[in-house]
C-alpha cells in the first residue's frame, strides 16, 4: 500500500483487518497498473508475490522502477543508459589522475570517484587535495555527507558496507550515482552549450588565423617585391669591373636562391586564399576580403612589375662590364701618354723663364735664339700627343668613367701647362728677337743640328712607344695587318739611319770647326739638350726593340696560323661527316620502305650498313679530338663550316638509333612472317600498299591513309560510294568486297584503329600494320586448339598428369608446363592432377598464368 501511494501520489485507505489480503492485492495491482502505464514491462511479477513478501520479486520490481525513472533517461552519445552513465562518470573524473572509473562496483570503493564528481561540479564543497586513497571510509562519508547536505541527495549507501564488501552492489551504486547525474544535469546542459559555442568559436578563430596568415604572407611578399623592384630598376653603374661582376653574381644569386622561395610563397598564398574562401563558404561565413592592396590580383600585378623590372637588368650588367673593360683600357692608355708628356714637359717652364740672354754674348744670343726655335719645333711635334691625351680624356668622359674628375684634372693641368708653355715660348721669342737685332753671328751648324735632332729624337720616342705598345688579336687578318704596319715601319729605318748619320755629321762638323778655329765653346750645344750619345742610345734601343716586336708578331702570327689550321681541319672533317650522316639517314630510310629482295636480304643489307656506320666511329672520335683542341685554343667561331660538334653528335646519335630501330623493325617483320605463316609475296603486297599510301615517306600512315590502304587490300570501311579508291570504280570495288565477305562500318574501323594505334597517337606504323594484317590473314593458334591438343595427350581427361607431360613433350617444355600448371580441383581429380585448361587460357592472355 505504501508502494502504491509513493508511485501514484494518492493516499489510500487502510483495509479492514478481515479484508486485509484482498485489499492489499487490490492496492498492489493498482500500483502495478500505474507502473505498466509508464511503459515498464513487468515479467512474472504479480500482486500476490509482493503481498506474500517475496523478497526477490519485490527487489526486482523496485530495481525496475529505479531503472525506469532514475536511469533510463540518461543518454550520452547515443549509448545505453548504463553505458551512458558510465561514460559520463569517466569524462567528469578524467582530470583526476588517482580516479579510474571502469564499472559500478570496485571502481567506487575508495570513495574518490564520488568526491571527484562533487569537486568537478562544486569545487568549493570539498578540499580534494587533502583526500587520501588509503582512507576510503573517510572519503565515502565525506562524499555522502556533502551530497546529502548541499545537493539534496539522500544517503542511499553505507560507507562501511562498501569498504567491507569485496564487490559492492552494482545496482545500488548505479542508483546512487544516477542521483549525481540528475543533480548536475543542469551543469551538463551548460557544458554542452559551451562546447557548441567553443566549436563555433574554434572555426571562427581558425578562419581568423588563416586571414591573419594571408595578410602577413601577402604583406611580407609585397614588401619583398617593393624592396626588390628598386634594386632591379637601379641602373647606377659601379666604378670598377670587380664591383660590376659582383652585381652580376648578386643577380644570379637572386635568380637561383632568392626568387624561387618567393615563387613558392606566391603559389602558397593563392592556395591559402582559395582554401580560406572554401572554408568560409562551407561554414556559412561571408567571403574574405583582404585589406586594400593585398588582393591576389594586387600581388599578381606587383609580381608582374617585378618580372618587368628583371627584363634587361642582366643585359645592362653585361653592357656595363664591357664598357668598364673599354674604360680601363682607355684609362691605362691615357696614363701612359700623360706620363710620357709630363716627363717631356718637366722643367720646360723653368727653362722658358730663364733670362740668360741678358748677359750673353752675341754668339750666345744667337745660340739661345736658335735653341728656342728648336724648342718651338719640338713643342709643335708634341702637339699631336697633347691632342691625343685630350681626345682620350673626352672619350672617358663620354663613357662616364668613374675616375673622370682625376682624369679631367690631369688633362686640364696638361692643357693649362701646354698653353702656358705656348705663352712662355712666345714671350721668350719676342725677347730673343729684340736681342737678335744687336747680334749678328749665329752658329748655323748648332742650329741645324738642333732642328734636325729634335724631330728625329721625337720620332725615336714615338717609335719606341709604338714598338712597346701591346696588342690583342683574334684572327689571322688582324695579325697580318699589324705585321704589314710593322714592315712598313722597318722600311723607314734606312732613311732614319741616314738622318741619324747626317745629324751626327753636323755635330762632328761643329767639333771640327771648334778644333780648327779654336772657338771658345764652353759646355754642350747651346741650341739643344739632345746629345749624340742620347741619339745613339735611343737609336740602339729602337734597333733592339725591332727584333723583339718581330718575335712577338711572329709568335702571334704562328698562333693564329695554328688556330686557322685547327679551324680548317675541323671544318674539312665536319663538312664531310655532316653530309655523310645525312646521306646514311636517307639511305636507311629508302631501305626500310623499298622492297628489293626478301626481308632477310633487307636485314643483311641493313646490318652491312650498321657495320659500315660503326666503322665510321673513329672519324667521329677524331673530330671530337679536333674539337677539344679548338676549345683549348679558345677559338669561338669557324667560318669554314656551318656544322658544330653538337650538330655532329646529335646526328650521329640519331643515325645509330635509326639503324638499330630499322633493323629491329625488319627482325620483327621476319618474326611476324614466320610465326603467322605469311608468304614473301604477301609481305611484298603489304609493303607495296603501305608505301603507296605513305606519300610523305614518314614510315607511318594517318587514319585516312590507313583506311585507304585497308580498302586497297579488300576492306570496306563505309566511305562515300562516289569516292575513288585509285584501283577500280567504287561500285565495282564494293561489290567485289561484299562478294569476298568484307563489310565494315565506322565502328569497326574505330575498333581496328584501337588495335593498331593503342596509344592514340594518330599514326599507324608498318609493324602495327603487319601485325594486324597477319592476324587477319594467317591461320593462328587459339586457346581452344591448345586445350584440345592437351586433351588428346591426356587421353580425353579433364586433367593431365606429370608422367603424361614428361612422356609426350620434350623435357624442357614438359618442365615448363609442370612449373606453371595449377593443380586440378575438379570432382574427378586424382593426386598430382594438373589443370591444362586454365594454363591454355593463360597462354593467350585470357587469364593469369
C-alpha positions in Angstrom: 0.0 0.0 0.0 2.9 2.4 0.8 4.5 1.5 -2.6 1.2 2.3 -4.3 1.0 5.7 -2.5 4.5 6.5 -3.4 4.0 5.7 -7.0 0.6 7.1 -7.6 0.9 10.0 -5.2 -2.6 9.3 -3.6 -3.4 8.4 -0.1 -5.2 5.1 0.1 -7.5 4.0 3.0 -6.2 1.1 5.2 -8.2 -2.1 4.6 -10.1 -3.6 7.4 -8.5 -6.4 9.3 -10.7 -9.1 7.8 -10.3 -8.0 4.3 -6.6 -7.2 4.6 -5.2 -9.6 2.0 -7.8 -8.8 -0.7 -7.3 -5.1 -0.2 -3.6 -5.4 -0.3 -3.7 -7.3 -3.5 -6.0 -4.7 -5.0 -3.8 -1.9 -3.9 -0.7 -3.5 -5.3 -2.4 -4.2 -8.6 -3.2 -0.5 -8.9 0.5 0.2 -8.4 1.4 -2.4 -10.9 -1.1 -1.0 -13.4 0.3 2.5 -12.9 3.8 1.2 -13.5 2.8 -0.6 -16.7 1.1 2.6 -17.9 4.5 4.3 -17.8 6.0 1.8 -20.2 7.6 -0.5 -17.7 7.3 -4.2 -18.6 6.8 -6.4 -15.5 7.5 -10.0 -16.3 6.5 -12.8 -13.8 5.7 -10.2 -11.1 2.2 -10.4 -9.6 0.4 -8.6 -6.7 0.2 -11.9 -4.8 4.0 -12.3 -4.7 4.5 -8.8 -3.4 1.7 -9.1 -0.8 3.1 -12.5 0.3 6.5 -10.9 0.9 8.5 -12.5 -1.9 11.7 -10.5 -1.4 13.3 -11.5 -4.7 10.3 -10.4 -6.7 9.9 -7.2 -4.6 13.5 -6.2 -5.0 13.4 -6.9 -8.8 10.3 -4.7 -9.2 12.0 -1.9 -7.1 15.1 -2.1 -9.4 12.9 -2.0 -12.5 11.2 1.2 -11.1 14.6 2.8 -10.3 15.9 1.9 -13.8 12.9 3.3 -15.5 12.5 6.6 -13.6 16.1 7.4 -12.5 18.4 5.8 -15.0 16.7 5.1 -18.3 16.5 8.8 -19.4 20.3 9.1 -19.1 21.9 9.2 -22.6 25.4 10.2 -23.6 26.4 10.0 -27.3 23.6 7.6 -28.2 24.7 4.9 -25.8 22.5 2.8 -23.5 21.6 4.2 -20.1 24.2 2.2 -18.2 26.9 2.8 -20.7 26.0 6.5 -20.9 26.1 6.9 -17.2 29.5 5.2 -17.0 30.8 7.4 -19.9 29.6 10.5 -18.1 31.4 9.5 -14.9 34.6 8.7 -16.9 34.6 12.1 -18.6 33.9 14.0 -15.4 36.6 12.3 -13.5 39.2 12.2 -16.3 41.2 15.2 -14.9 41.8 13.3 -11.6 44.8 11.1 -12.0 44.0 8.9 -8.9 40.5 8.1 -10.2 39.8 5.4 -12.7 36.1 4.6 -13.2 35.7 1.4 -15.2 32.5 -0.1 -13.7 29.8 0.5 -11.0 31.3 -1.7 -8.2 35.0 -1.8 -7.3 35.9 1.5 -9.1 34.0 3.3 -6.3 35.4 1.5 -3.2 38.0 4.2 -2.3 35.4 7.0 -2.4 37.5 9.2 -4.6 35.1 8.8 -7.5 32.2 10.3 -5.6 34.4 13.1 -4.3 35.7 13.8 -7.8 32.2 14.1 -9.2 31.3 16.6 -6.4 34.6 18.5 -6.8 34.2 18.7 -10.6 30.9 20.5 -10.3 31.1 22.1 -6.9 34.8 22.5 -6.1 34.1 24.8 -3.1 32.3 21.9 -1.2 35.3 19.5 -1.0 39.0 20.1 -0.5 40.0 17.4 -2.9 43.7 17.9 -2.4 43.5 16.6 1.3 41.9 13.3 0.4 43.9 10.1 0.5 43.4 7.0 -1.5 44.3 4.8 1.5 41.4 6.2 3.6 38.3 5.1 1.7 36.0 5.3 4.7 36.6 9.0 5.3 36.3 9.6 1.5 33.0 7.9 1.3 31.5 9.5 4.4 32.7 12.9 3.2 31.0 12.4 -0.2 27.8 11.1 1.3 27.5 13.9 3.9 28.2 16.7 1.4 25.8 15.2 -1.1 23.0 15.0 1.4 23.7 18.4 2.9 24.4 20.5 -0.2 23.0 18.5 -3.1 19.8 17.1 -1.6 21.0 13.5 -2.4 19.9 11.1 0.3 22.3 8.6 1.8 21.4 5.5 -0.1 24.7 3.7 0.7 26.6 2.8 3.8 30.3 3.5 3.8 31.2 0.5 6.0 29.2 -1.8 3.7 31.1 -0.6 0.6 34.5 -0.8 2.2 33.8 -4.2 3.8 32.4 -5.8 0.7 34.8 -7.3 -1.9 32.4 -6.3 -4.8 29.8 -3.6 -3.8 26.3 -4.0 -5.2 26.3 -2.6 -8.7 22.7 -1.6 -8.9 22.9 0.3 -5.6 26.0 2.3 -6.7 24.5 2.8 -10.1 21.3 4.1 -8.5 23.2 6.5 -6.2 25.5 7.7 -9.0 22.4 8.5 -11.1 21.3 10.9 -8.4 24.5 12.8 -9.0 23.8 12.8 -12.8 20.4 14.3 -12.3 21.7 16.8 -9.7 24.3 18.0 -12.1 22.2 17.7 -15.3 21.8 21.5 -15.4 25.6 21.9 -15.5 25.8 19.2 -18.2 23.4 21.2 -20.4 25.5 24.3 -19.8 28.7 22.3 -20.7 27.0 21.1 -23.9 26.1 24.6 -24.8 29.6 25.8 -24.0 31.0 23.0 -26.2 28.8 24.1 -29.1 29.9 27.7 -28.7 33.6 26.6 -28.4 33.2 24.7 -31.6 31.7 27.7 -33.4 34.4 30.0 -32.0 37.1 27.5 -32.9 36.0 27.6 -36.5 35.9 31.3 -36.4 39.3 31.6 -34.7 40.8 29.2 -37.3 39.4 31.3 -40.1 40.7 34.5 -38.5 44.1 32.8 -38.1 44.0 31.9 -41.8 43.1 35.5 -42.6 45.9 36.8 -40.4 48.3 34.4 -42.1 47.2 35.5 -45.5 47.6 39.2 -44.6 51.1 38.6 -43.1 52.2 36.4 -46.0 50.8 38.9 -48.5 52.4 41.8 -46.7 55.8 40.1 -46.5 55.6 39.1 -50.2 54.6 42.6 -51.3 57.3 44.2 -49.0 59.9 41.9 -50.6 58.7 42.9 -54.1 58.7 46.5 -53.0 62.3 46.2 -51.8 63.4 44.1 -54.8 62.0 46.2 -57.7 64.1 49.3 -56.9 67.1 47.1 -56.7 66.4 45.7 -60.2 65.5 49.1 -61.6 68.7 50.6 -60.3 70.8 51.3 -63.3 73.6 53.1 -61.4 76.8 51.6 -62.6 79.6 50.7 -60.3 83.0 52.2 -60.8 85.1 49.1 -61.1 85.0 45.9 -63.0 85.0 43.8 -59.8 82.0 45.7 -58.4 80.0 45.2 -61.6 80.9 41.5 -61.7 79.8 41.3 -58.1 76.5 42.9 -59.1 76.1 40.2 -61.9 76.8 37.5 -59.3 74.3 39.0 -56.9 71.7 39.0 -59.7 72.4 35.3 -60.5 72.1 34.5 -56.7 68.8 36.3 -56.8 67.6 34.2 -59.7 68.9 30.9 -58.2 68.4 31.4 -54.4 66.2 34.3 -53.5 63.4 34.3 -56.1 62.4 30.6 -56.2 61.2 30.6 -52.5 59.2 33.7 -53.2 57.6 31.9 -56.2 56.6 29.1 -53.8 55.3 31.7 -51.3 53.2 33.3 -54.0 51.7 30.0 -55.0 51.1 29.1 -51.4 49.4 32.4 -50.9 46.9 31.7 -53.7 46.3 28.2 -52.3 45.7 29.6 -48.8 43.3 32.3 -50.2 41.3 29.7 -52.1 41.2 27.3 -49.0 40.1 30.1 -46.8 37.3 31.1 -49.1 36.1 27.5 -49.3 36.1 27.1 -45.5 34.2 30.4 -45.1 31.6 29.3 -47.7 31.2 25.8 -46.1 30.7 27.4 -42.6 28.2 30.0 -44.0 30.6 32.9 -43.3 30.9 35.8 -45.6 33.8 35.7 -48.1 37.1 37.0 -47.0 38.1 40.4 -48.4 41.8 41.2 -47.9 42.8 44.7 -46.9 43.3 47.2 -49.6 46.3 46.5 -51.8 46.6 42.9 -50.7 44.2 41.1 -53.0 45.6 38.2 -55.1 45.2 40.4 -58.1 47.3 43.1 -56.4 50.0 40.6 -55.7 49.9 39.4 -59.3 50.2 42.9 -60.6 53.1 43.5 -58.2 54.7 40.3 -59.4 54.3 41.4 -63.0 56.1 44.6 -62.2 58.9 42.6 -60.6 59.3 40.4 -63.7 59.2 43.5 -65.9 62.0 45.0 -63.8 64.0 41.9 -64.3 63.9 42.3 -68.1 67.0 43.9 -69.4 68.8 44.0 -66.0 71.2 41.3 -66.8 71.8 42.7 -70.3 72.5 46.1 -68.8 75.0 44.5 -66.4 76.9 42.8 -69.2 77.0 46.0 -71.3 78.3 47.9 -68.3 81.1 45.3 -67.8 82.0 45.7 -71.5 82.0 49.4 -71.0 84.2 49.2 -68.0 86.6 47.0 -69.8 86.9 49.5 -72.6 87.3 52.3 -70.0 90.1 50.5 -68.2 92.0 50.2 -71.4 91.5 53.9 -72.3 92.5 55.0 -68.8 95.7 53.0 -68.9 96.4 54.5 -72.4 95.7 58.0 -71.0 98.0 57.5 -68.0 100.8 56.2 -70.3 100.7 59.1 -72.7 100.2 61.6 -69.9 103.3 60.2 -68.1 105.4 60.5 -71.3 104.2 64.0 -71.9 104.7 65.1 -68.3 108.2 63.7 -68.4 108.9 65.7 -71.5 107.4 69.0 -70.1 109.3 68.6 -66.8 111.5 71.7 -66.5 110.4 73.4 -69.7 108.6 76.2 -67.9 111.7 77.0 -65.8 113.8 76.9 -69.0 111.5 79.3 -70.8 111.5 81.7 -67.8 115.3 82.0 -67.8 116.8 85.4 -68.6 120.2 84.2 -69.6 120.1 86.2 -72.7 120.5 89.4 -70.8 124.2 88.7 -70.0 125.0 86.5 -73.0 127.4 87.3 -75.8 126.3 87.7 -79.3 127.1 84.2 -80.2 125.3 83.0 -77.1 122.3 85.1 -78.0 122.2 83.6 -81.4 122.6 80.3 -79.9 119.7 81.0 -77.5 117.5 82.1 -80.4 118.2 79.0 -82.4 117.8 76.9 -79.4 114.4 78.5 -78.8 113.5 77.8 -82.4 114.4 74.2 -81.9 112.3 74.1 -78.8 109.3 75.5 -80.7 109.8 72.8 -83.3 109.9 70.2 -80.5 106.8 71.8 -79.0 104.9 71.6 -82.3 105.9 68.0 -82.6 104.3 67.3 -79.2 101.1 68.9 -80.2 99.7 65.6 -81.5 100.3 63.9 -78.2 98.5 66.6 -76.3 95.6 66.3 -78.7 95.6 62.6 -78.3 95.5 63.0 -74.5 92.6 65.4 -74.7 90.7 63.1 -77.1 91.2 60.1 -74.7 90.0 62.2 -71.8 87.0 63.3 -73.8 86.1 59.7 -74.6 86.5 58.7 -71.0 84.0 61.4 -70.1 81.6 60.4 -72.8 81.8 56.8 -71.5 81.1 58.0 -67.9 84.5 56.8 -66.5 84.2 56.7 -62.7 87.6 58.5 -62.1 86.8 61.2 -64.7 87.4 64.0 -62.2 91.1 63.0 -61.7 91.4 62.3 -65.5 89.9 65.7 -66.2 92.1 67.4 -63.6 95.2 65.8 -65.0 94.2 66.6 -68.6 93.3 70.2 -67.6 96.7 70.5 -65.9 98.4 69.3 -69.1 96.4 71.6 -71.3 97.0 74.6 -69.0 100.7 73.7 -68.9 100.7 73.4 -72.7 99.0 76.8 -73.0 101.4 78.3 -70.5 104.3 76.7 -72.5 103.0 78.3 -75.6 102.7 81.7 -73.9 106.1 81.4 -72.4 107.6 80.3 -75.7 106.1 83.3 -77.4 107.3 85.7 -74.7 110.9 84.3 -74.9 110.8 84.5 -78.7 109.9 88.1 -78.5 112.7 88.8 -76.1 115.3 86.9 -78.2 114.1 88.7 -81.3 114.6 92.0 -79.7 118.1 91.0 -78.7 118.7 89.5 -82.1 118.9 93.0 -83.6 122.0 93.5 -81.6 123.6 90.2 -82.5 124.8 89.2 -86.0 126.7 86.0 -85.6 124.9 82.8 -85.3 126.2 79.3 -85.3 124.3 77.7 -88.2 125.7 74.3 -87.6 124.4 74.0 -84.0 121.1 75.4 -85.1 120.8 72.9 -87.9 121.8 70.1 -85.5 119.2 71.2 -83.1 116.5 71.4 -85.7 117.2 68.0 -87.1 117.9 66.3 -83.8 114.7 67.3 -82.1 112.3 65.8 -84.6 114.5 62.8 -85.0 114.5 62.4 -81.3 110.7 62.7 -81.1 110.4 60.2 -83.9 112.6 57.8 -82.0 110.5 58.3 -78.8 107.3 57.7 -80.8 108.9 54.6 -82.4 109.9 53.2 -79.0 106.4 53.9 -77.7 104.8 52.1 -80.7 107.2 49.2 -80.6 106.4 48.6 -76.9 102.6 49.0 -77.3 100.7 45.9 -76.5 98.2 44.3 -78.9 95.3 41.8 -78.8 94.1 40.0 -82.0 91.7 37.1 -82.6 92.1 36.4 -86.4 95.0 36.0 -88.7 93.8 39.0 -90.7 94.3 41.2 -87.7 97.8 40.0 -87.0 98.6 40.3 -90.7 97.5 44.0 -90.6 99.9 44.6 -87.6 102.7 42.8 -89.4 102.2 44.9 -92.5 102.3 48.1 -90.5 105.5 46.9 -88.8 107.1 46.0 -92.1 106.3 49.5 -93.4 107.9 50.9 -90.3 111.0 48.8 -90.8 111.2 50.1 -94.4 111.7 53.6 -93.0 114.7 52.5 -90.8 117.4 53.0 -93.6 116.3 56.6 -94.2 116.1 57.2 -90.5 119.7 55.8 -90.1 120.8 58.2 -92.9 119.1 61.1 -90.9 120.9 59.9 -87.8 124.3 59.9 -89.6 123.5 63.3 -91.0 122.7 64.7 -87.6 125.8 63.2 -86.1 127.8 64.6 -89.1 126.6 68.1 -88.2 127.8 67.6 -84.7 131.1 66.3 -86.0 131.4 69.3 -88.2 130.9 71.6 -85.2 133.6 69.8 -83.4 135.9 70.1 -86.3 135.3 73.9 -86.6 135.8 74.3 -82.9 139.1 72.4 -83.1 140.1 74.2 -86.3 139.3 77.7 -85.3 139.8 77.3 -81.6 136.3 78.6 -80.9 135.6 79.2 -77.2 132.6 76.8 -76.8 132.1 76.1 -73.1 129.7 73.3 -72.4 127.4 71.5 -74.9 125.4 72.6 -77.8 123.5 75.7 -76.7 120.6 75.0 -79.0 119.5 71.7 -77.8 119.9 69.3 -74.9 119.8 66.3 -77.2 123.3 64.9 -77.4 124.8 62.5 -80.0 125.1 59.9 -77.2 121.4 60.2 -76.5 120.6 59.8 -80.1 122.8 56.8 -80.5 121.4 55.3 -77.3 117.8 55.8 -78.4 118.7 54.5 -81.8 120.3 51.4 -80.4 117.2 50.9 -78.2 115.0 51.2 -81.3 117.1 48.6 -83.1 116.8 46.3 -80.1 113.0 46.7 -79.9 112.5 45.9 -83.6 113.5 42.2 -83.4 111.5 41.9 -80.1 108.5 43.2 -82.0 109.3 40.9 -84.9 109.4 37.9 -82.5 106.1 38.9 -80.8 104.3 39.4 -84.1 105.8 36.1 -85.4 104.7 34.2 -82.4 101.2 35.6 -82.6 101.1 35.0 -86.3 102.1 31.4 -85.7 99.5 31.0 -83.1 96.8 32.5 -85.4 98.0 30.2 -88.2 97.8 27.3 -85.8 94.2 28.3 -84.9 93.3 28.7 -88.6 94.7 25.2 -89.3 92.5 23.9 -86.5 89.5 25.7 -87.9 90.2 24.4 -91.4 91.0 20.9 -90.1 87.7 20.7 -88.1 85.7 22.3 -90.9 87.0 19.9 -93.5 86.1 16.9 -91.4 82.8 18.3 -90.3 81.8 19.2 -93.9 82.4 15.5 -94.8 80.9 13.8 -91.7 77.8 16.0 -91.6 76.6 15.2 -95.2 77.7 11.6 -94.7 75.4 11.2 -91.7 72.5 12.8 -93.6 73.1 10.6 -96.6 73.2 7.5 -94.4 69.9 8.5 -92.8 68.3 8.9 -96.2 69.7 5.6 -97.4 68.4 3.8 -94.3 65.0 5.4 -94.9 65.0 4.1 -98.5 66.0 0.6 -97.5 63.2 0.5 -94.9 60.5 1.3 -97.4 61.8 -0.4 -100.5 61.0 -4.0 -101.4 64.2 -5.2 -103.0 64.7 -8.9 -102.2 63.4 -10.8 -99.2 63.3 -9.5 -95.6 66.5 -11.4 -94.9 68.1 -9.6 -97.8 67.0 -6.3 -96.3 68.2 -7.3 -92.9 71.6 -8.3 -94.3 71.8 -5.1 -96.2 70.9 -3.1 -93.0 73.5 -4.9 -90.9 76.1 -4.2 -93.5 75.1 -0.6 -93.2 75.3 -0.8 -89.5 78.8 -2.3 -89.7 79.9 0.5 -92.0 78.4 3.1 -89.7 80.1 1.6 -86.6 83.4 1.5 -88.6 83.0 5.2 -89.1 83.2 5.9 -85.4 87.0 6.6 -85.3 86.4 9.6 -87.6 83.8 10.9 -85.1 86.4 10.4 -82.3 89.0 12.2 -84.4 86.6 15.1 -84.9 86.0 15.1 -81.1 89.7 15.4 -80.6 90.0 18.3 -83.1 87.0 20.0 -81.3 88.8 19.7 -78.0 91.9 21.3 -79.4 89.8 24.2 -80.8 88.2 24.7 -77.3 91.6 24.6 -75.6 92.8 27.2 -78.1 89.8 29.4 -77.2 88.5 29.5 -80.7 84.9 30.5 -80.7 83.9 30.8 -84.4 84.7 28.9 -87.6 83.9 30.4 -91.0 85.0 27.2 -92.8 81.9 25.1 -91.8 78.3 25.5 -90.6 78.5 22.3 -88.6 79.2 22.4 -84.8 80.3 19.5 -82.8 76.9 19.4 -81.1 75.2 19.0 -84.6 77.5 16.1 -85.4 76.9 14.4 -82.0 73.1 14.7 -82.4 73.2 13.5 -86.0 75.5 10.5 -85.1 73.2 9.5 -82.2 70.1 9.8 -84.4 71.9 7.7 -87.1 72.8 4.9 -84.6 69.3 5.0 -83.2 67.7 4.9 -86.7 69.7 1.9 -88.0 69.1 0.0 -84.7 65.4 0.7 -84.8 65.1 -0.1 -88.6 67.0 -3.5 -88.0 64.6 -4.2 -85.2 61.6 -3.5 -87.3 62.8 -5.8 -90.1 63.6 -8.5 -87.5 60.1 -8.1 -86.1 58.6 -8.4 -89.6 60.6 -11.7 -90.1 59.3 -13.0 -86.7 55.7 -12.0 -87.7 56.0 -13.5 -91.1 57.5 -16.8 -89.8 55.1 -17.0 -86.8 52.0 -16.2 -88.9 53.0 -18.1 -92.0 52.8 -15.1 -94.3 54.4 -15.6 -97.6 57.0 -13.3 -99.1 54.5 -12.3 -101.8 52.0 -11.2 -99.1 54.7 -9.3 -97.3 55.6 -7.5 -100.6 51.9 -6.8 -101.2 51.5 -5.3 -97.7 54.7 -3.2 -98.1 53.6 -2.0 -101.6 50.2 -0.9 -100.3 51.7 0.7 -97.2 54.4 2.6 -99.3 51.7 3.6 -101.8 49.7 5.5 -99.2 52.7 6.7 -97.2 53.0 9.7 -99.6 55.2 11.8 -97.2 57.6 8.8 -96.7 57.4 9.2 -93.0 57.1 5.5 -92.3 53.6 5.9 -90.8 50.0 6.3 -92.1 47.4 8.6 -90.8 43.9 7.3 -90.2 42.6 8.3 -93.6 45.7 6.8 -95.3 45.3 3.7 -93.3 41.7 3.4 -94.2 42.5 3.8 -97.9 45.2 1.1 -97.5 42.8 -1.3 -96.0 40.3 -0.7 -98.8 43.0 -1.4 -101.3 43.6 -4.7 -99.6 40.0 -5.7 -99.6 38.3 -4.0 -96.7 35.2 -1.8 -97.0 35.2 1.0 -94.3 32.0 2.6 -95.4 33.3 5.5 -97.5 31.3 7.7 -99.8 30.2 5.5 -102.7 31.3 8.2 -105.2 34.9 8.3 -103.8 37.5 6.6 -105.9 40.0 4.1 -104.5 42.5 4.6 -107.2 42.2 0.9 -108.3 38.7 0.4 -109.7 35.3 2.2 -109.6 33.8 2.3 -106.1 30.6 0.4 -107.0 32.6 -2.4 -108.7 35.1 -2.5 -105.8 32.4 -2.5 -103.2 30.6 -5.3 -105.0 33.9 -7.2 -105.1 34.5 -6.7 -101.4 31.0 -7.7 -100.5 31.4 -10.9 -102.5 34.6 -11.6 -100.5 32.8 -11.1 -97.2 34.3 -7.8 -96.1 31.9 -5.1 -95.0 32.9 -2.8 -92.1 31.5 0.5 -90.9 33.0 3.3 -88.9 32.6 1.4 -85.6 34.6 -1.5 -87.0 37.3 0.9 -88.3 37.5 2.5 -84.9 38.0 -0.9 -83.4 40.8 -1.6 -85.8 42.4 1.8 -85.0 42.4 0.9 -81.3 44.3 -2.2 -82.2 46.9 -0.7 -84.5 47.2 2.6 -82.5 46.6 1.7 -78.8 48.4 4.9 -77.6 46.1 7.1 -79.8 49.0 8.9 -81.4 47.0 9.3 -84.7 49.5 7.3 -86.8 50.0 3.6 -87.8 53.5 2.2 -88.1 54.3 -0.5 -90.6 54.9 -3.0 -87.8 51.5 -2.4 -86.4 50.0 -2.7 -89.9 51.8 -6.1 -90.4 50.7 -7.4 -87.0 47.1 -6.5 -87.9 47.2 -8.0 -91.4 48.9 -11.1 -90.1 46.1 -11.6 -87.6 43.5 -11.2 -90.3 45.1 -13.4 -92.9 47.2 -16.0 -91.1 46.0 -19.3 -89.5 46.8 -18.7 -85.9 46.6 -21.0 -82.9 43.9 -20.4 -80.3 43.4 -21.3 -76.6 40.7 -23.8 -77.6 43.1 -25.5 -80.1 45.8 -25.8 -77.4 43.3 -27.2 -74.9 42.1 -29.8 -77.5 45.7 -30.8 -78.0 46.3 -31.2 -74.3 43.1 -33.3 -74.0 44.4 -35.7 -76.7 47.7 -36.1 -74.7 45.6 -36.6 -71.5 43.6 -39.4 -73.0 40.4 -37.3 -73.2 40.5 -36.5 -69.4 39.9 -33.0 -68.0 43.3 -33.1 -66.4 46.8 -34.3 -67.2 49.5 -35.8 -65.0 53.2 -35.1 -64.7 54.0 -38.5 -66.1 51.9 -37.9 -69.2 53.6 -34.5 -69.8 57.1 -35.9 -69.5 56.2 -38.8 -71.7 54.6 -36.8 -74.5 56.6 -33.5 -74.5 60.3 -32.6 -74.8 62.0 -32.4 -71.3 62.3 -28.6 -71.2 58.8 -27.9 -72.4 57.4 -30.6 -70.1 59.1 -29.0 -67.1 57.9 -25.5 -68.2 54.3 -26.8 -68.2 54.7 -28.6 -64.8 56.1 -25.5 -63.2 53.2 -23.3 -64.4 50.1 -25.5 -64.4 47.9 -25.2 -61.4 46.6 -28.3 -59.6 43.3 -29.7 -61.0 40.5 -29.4 -58.4 37.6 -31.0 -60.3 35.4 -33.8 -58.9 37.4 -36.4 -61.0 40.8 -35.2 -59.7 43.5 -37.6 -58.8 46.7 -37.0 -56.8 49.1 -34.9 -58.9 46.5 -33.9 -61.5 47.2 -30.6 -63.3 44.8 -28.1 -64.8 45.7 -27.8 -68.5 42.6 -25.7 -69.3 43.5 -22.7 -67.2 47.1 -23.0 -68.4 45.9 -22.8 -72.0 43.8 -19.7 -71.5 46.6 -18.0 -69.6 48.9 -18.6 -72.6 46.7 -16.3 -74.7 46.2 -13.7 -72.1 42.7 -14.7 -71.2 43.6 -15.3 -67.6 46.7 -15.0 -65.3 49.5 -17.6 -65.8 
